[in-house]
Amino acid sequence: MAKNHLLILLVLAASLAASSATITKSDSSATPTVYELLAKYNFPPGILPEGVQNYTIAADGSFGVTLPGECEIDVAGFTLLYDSEIQGSIQSMLISGLNGVSVNLGINRVAISSVERDGDRLKFHAGLISKSFPVSSFAMSPRCKPGAGFAK
Ligand SMILES: *[C@@H]1O[C@H](CO)[C@@H](O)[C@H](O)[C@H]1NC(C)=O
């Protein structure tokens, strides 16, 4: 009889331990912001301007980002232009097939096709040009320039 009681106690203790483990599991079900998502792929938040409205990302890494309107920002001495809809594909250290971001080179806009992380630098590829900047230049999401004539 005493043996049976001991067994019941053991089973109880085991099930209590199991249920407390379930309770302490943290709630990670909240949808991450697009900026948190970038961090997951080792990209700084500042490669996207502030105010992203919504985004989608598929299991294969293809994504879409919607901004409130077209946006112009100055970064590391360059002017980047963002369409209100941006698409591409993201994986750790690499954003490729980018559509909707270009760099203003004065006389013309050149589309940025990919962004690559290489150690503490980010390398932007635009046509035949590629240029790298320190990751720290993108620590903060810039605000779209006011009066650029793009805001909708
Ligand atoms: C964001 O929402 C707008 C309006 O509902 C929609 O048109 C757009 O396709 C959405 N963007 C993405 C990337 O899902």
The ligand as an SDF file (V2000), in Angstrom:
LIG
                    3D

 14 14  0  0  0  0  0  0  0  0999 V2000
   -0.1570   46.2070  -47.1200 C   0  0  0  0  0  0  0  0  0  0  0  0
   -1.5200   46.6160  -47.0560 O   0  0  0  0  0  0  0  0  0  0  0  0
   -1.9960   47.2380  -48.2480 C   0  0  0  0  0  0  0  0  0  0  0  0
   -3.4000   47.7290  -47.9660 C   0  0  0  0  0  0  0  0  0  0  0  0
   -4.1360   46.7770  -47.2840 O   0  0  0  0  0  0  0  0  0  0  0  0
   -1.9360   46.2500  -49.4130 C   0  0  0  0  0  0  0  0  0  0  0  0
   -2.3690   46.8620  -50.5980 O   0  0  0  0  0  0  0  0  0  0  0  0
   -0.4840   45.8170  -49.5690 C   0  0  0  0  0  0  0  0  0  0  0  0
   -0.3840   44.8430  -50.5870 O   0  0  0  0  0  0  0  0  0  0  0  0
    0.0480   45.2430  -48.2730 C   0  0  0  0  0  0  0  0  0  0  0  0
    1.4880   45.0230  -48.4490 N   0  0  0  0  0  0  0  0  0  0  0  0
    2.0590   43.8530  -48.2820 C   0  0  0  0  0  0  0  0  0  0  0  0
    3.5230   43.8270  -48.5240 C   0  0  0  0  0  0  0  0  0  0  0  0
    1.4610   42.8470  -47.9390 O   0  0  0  0  0  0  0  0  0  0  0  0
  1  2  1  0
  1 10  1  0
  2  3  1  0
  3  4  1  0
  3  6  1  0
  4  5  1  0
  6  7  1  0
  6  8  1  0
  8  9  1  0
  8 10  1  0
 10 11  1  0
 11 12  1  0
 12 13  1  0
 12 14  2  0
M  END
$$$$
